[in-house]
């Protein structure tokens, strides 16, 4: 296995990750029923975010925290949601990649989940 090296690797990772999330009834409804995202349309933005997070080169300009605060107003995000999201992210990442950028992505995911939980539960 190789490390996450570029945007194309992130696209592979994130497609597999979201495929996994959308199969999990503990969380899939947040995407399909609550957020009602069109994943094909939304995926380039998700990849932009992770490209910024891992390589510091993405063009992500949206306020990801506000997006999730708005989502939380529609349907409360719970510890289970965050744990499920993080577990799937880590397992899919480990299944497909290994190396420093792989570890960086998982660390960033943990940090993102932690900060979101603090801001959402403290709001």
TORKOL-4160 file (C-alpha; in steps of 0.2 Angstrom, whole numbers, padded with zeros to 4 digits, m for minus):
123
<pt num="1" X="0000" Y="0000" Z="0000"/>
<pt num="2" X="0005" Y="0018" Z="m0003"/>
<pt num="3" X="0003" Y="0034" Z="0006"/>
<pt num="4" X="m0010" Y="0047" Z="0001"/>
<pt num="5" X="0000" Y="0058" Z="m0011"/>
<pt num="6" X="m0012" Y="0069" Z="m0021"/>
<pt num="7" X="m0030" Y="0074" Z="m0024"/>
<pt num="8" X="m0033" Y="0058" Z="m0034"/>
<pt num="9" X="m0029" Y="0048" Z="m0019"/>
<pt num="10" X="m0041" Y="0059" Z="m0008"/>
<pt num="11" X="m0054" Y="0056" Z="m0021"/>
<pt num="12" X="m0052" Y="0037" Z="m0020"/>
<pt num="13" X="m0052" Y="0038" Z="m0001"/>
<pt num="14" X="m0067" Y="0049" Z="0001"/>
<pt num="15" X="m0078" Y="0040" Z="m0012"/>
<pt num="16" X="m0074" Y="0023" Z="m0002"/>
<pt num="17" X="m0077" Y="0032" Z="0014"/>
<pt num="18" X="m0094" Y="0040" Z="0009"/>
<pt num="19" X="m0099" Y="0023" Z="0001"/>
<pt num="20" X="m0096" Y="0015" Z="0018"/>
<pt num="21" X="m0106" Y="0029" Z="0027"/>
<pt num="22" X="m0121" Y="0028" Z="0016"/>
<pt num="23" X="m0122" Y="0009" Z="0020"/>
<pt num="24" X="m0123" Y="0012" Z="0038"/>
<pt num="25" X="m0140" Y="0015" Z="0045"/>
<pt num="26" X="m0133" Y="0023" Z="0061"/>
<pt num="27" X="m0128" Y="0038" Z="0051"/>
<pt num="28" X="m0133" Y="0037" Z="0032"/>
<pt num="29" X="m0150" Y="0046" Z="0036"/>
<pt num="30" X="m0140" Y="0062" Z="0041"/>
<pt num="31" X="m0134" Y="0063" Z="0023"/>
<pt num="32" X="m0149" Y="0057" Z="0013"/>
<pt num="33" X="m0164" Y="0063" Z="0024"/>
<pt num="34" X="m0158" Y="0077" Z="0034"/>
<pt num="35" X="m0144" Y="0086" Z="0024"/>
<pt num="36" X="m0151" Y="0079" Z="0008"/>
<pt num="37" X="m0134" Y="0081" Z="m0001"/>
<pt num="38" X="m0131" Y="0076" Z="m0019"/>
<pt num="39" X="m0115" Y="0067" Z="m0016"/>
<pt num="40" X="m0109" Y="0068" Z="m0034"/>
<pt num="41" X="m0111" Y="0087" Z="m0033"/>
<pt num="42" X="m0104" Y="0088" Z="m0016"/>
<pt num="43" X="m0089" Y="0077" Z="m0017"/>
<pt num="44" X="m0077" Y="0090" Z="m0026"/>
<pt num="45" X="m0080" Y="0101" Z="m0011"/>
<pt num="46" X="m0077" Y="0087" Z="0002"/>
<pt num="47" X="m0061" Y="0083" Z="m0008"/>
<pt num="48" X="m0056" Y="0102" Z="m0008"/>
<pt num="49" X="m0058" Y="0102" Z="0011"/>
<pt num="50" X="m0047" Y="0087" Z="0014"/>
<pt num="51" X="m0034" Y="0093" Z="0001"/>
<pt num="52" X="m0033" Y="0109" Z="0012"/>
<pt num="53" X="m0032" Y="0098" Z="0028"/>
<pt num="54" X="m0019" Y="0086" Z="0022"/>
<pt num="55" X="m0009" Y="0096" Z="0009"/>
<pt num="56" X="m0013" Y="0114" Z="0014"/>
<pt num="57" X="m0016" Y="0117" Z="m0005"/>
<pt num="58" X="m0035" Y="0115" Z="m0007"/>
<pt num="59" X="m0047" Y="0129" Z="m0013"/>
<pt num="60" X="m0059" Y="0126" Z="0001"/>
<pt num="61" X="m0068" Y="0142" Z="0006"/>
<pt num="62" X="m0084" Y="0137" Z="0015"/>
<pt num="63" X="m0087" Y="0137" Z="0034"/>
<pt num="64" X="m0087" Y="0119" Z="0038"/>
<pt num="65" X="m0092" Y="0122" Z="0056"/>
<pt num="66" X="m0107" Y="0133" Z="0051"/>
<pt num="67" X="m0113" Y="0119" Z="0039"/>
<pt num="68" X="m0113" Y="0107" Z="0053"/>
<pt num="69" X="m0120" Y="0119" Z="0066"/>
<pt num="70" X="m0135" Y="0121" Z="0053"/>
<pt num="71" X="m0136" Y="0103" Z="0051"/>
<pt num="72" X="m0137" Y="0101" Z="0070"/>
<pt num="73" X="m0152" Y="0112" Z="0071"/>
<pt num="74" X="m0161" Y="0101" Z="0059"/>
<pt num="75" X="m0156" Y="0085" Z="0068"/>
<pt num="76" X="m0145" Y="0084" Z="0083"/>
<pt num="77" X="m0128" Y="0077" Z="0080"/>
<pt num="78" X="m0124" Y="0064" Z="0094"/>
<pt num="79" X="m0108" Y="0056" Z="0100"/>
<pt num="80" X="m0114" Y="0040" Z="0090"/>
<pt num="81" X="m0114" Y="0050" Z="0074"/>
<pt num="82" X="m0096" Y="0057" Z="0077"/>
<pt num="83" X="m0089" Y="0040" Z="0083"/>
<pt num="84" X="m0097" Y="0031" Z="0068"/>
<pt num="85" X="m0090" Y="0044" Z="0056"/>
<pt num="86" X="m0073" Y="0043" Z="0064"/>
<pt num="87" X="m0072" Y="0024" Z="0064"/>
<pt num="88" X="m0077" Y="0023" Z="0046"/>
<pt num="89" X="m0065" Y="0036" Z="0041"/>
<pt num="90" X="m0051" Y="0027" Z="0050"/>
<pt num="91" X="m0055" Y="0010" Z="0044"/>
<pt num="92" X="m0057" Y="0015" Z="0026"/>
<pt num="93" X="m0041" Y="0025" Z="0027"/>
<pt num="94" X="m0031" Y="0011" Z="0034"/>
<pt num="95" X="m0038" Y="m0001" Z="0021"/>
<pt num="96" X="m0032" Y="0009" Z="0007"/>
<pt num="97" X="m0017" Y="0019" Z="0012"/>
<pt num="98" X="m0002" Y="0019" Z="0024"/>
<pt num="99" X="0011" Y="0032" Z="0028"/>
<pt num="100" X="0013" Y="0049" Z="0036"/>
<pt num="101" X="m0001" Y="0058" Z="0026"/>
<pt num="102" X="m0013" Y="0043" Z="0030"/>
<pt num="103" X="m0009" Y="0046" Z="0048"/>
<pt num="104" X="m0011" Y="0065" Z="0046"/>
<pt num="105" X="m0028" Y="0063" Z="0038"/>
<pt num="106" X="m0033" Y="0052" Z="0053"/>
<pt num="107" X="m0026" Y="0064" Z="0066"/>
<pt num="108" X="m0035" Y="0079" Z="0057"/>
<pt num="109" X="m0052" Y="0069" Z="0057"/>
<pt num="110" X="m0050" Y="0066" Z="0075"/>
<pt num="111" X="m0046" Y="0085" Z="0078"/>
<pt num="112" X="m0061" Y="0090" Z="0067"/>
<pt num="113" X="m0073" Y="0078" Z="0076"/>
<pt num="114" X="m0067" Y="0085" Z="0093"/>
<pt num="115" X="m0068" Y="0103" Z="0089"/>
<pt num="116" X="m0085" Y="0101" Z="0081"/>
<pt num="117" X="m0092" Y="0091" Z="0096"/>
<pt num="118" X="m0085" Y="0105" Z="0108"/>
<pt num="119" X="m0093" Y="0119" Z="0097"/>
<pt num="120" X="m0110" Y="0110" Z="0094"/>
<pt num="121" X="m0112" Y="0104" Z="0112"/>
<pt num="122" X="m0107" Y="0121" Z="0119"/>
<pt num="123" X="m0118" Y="0131" Z="0107"/>
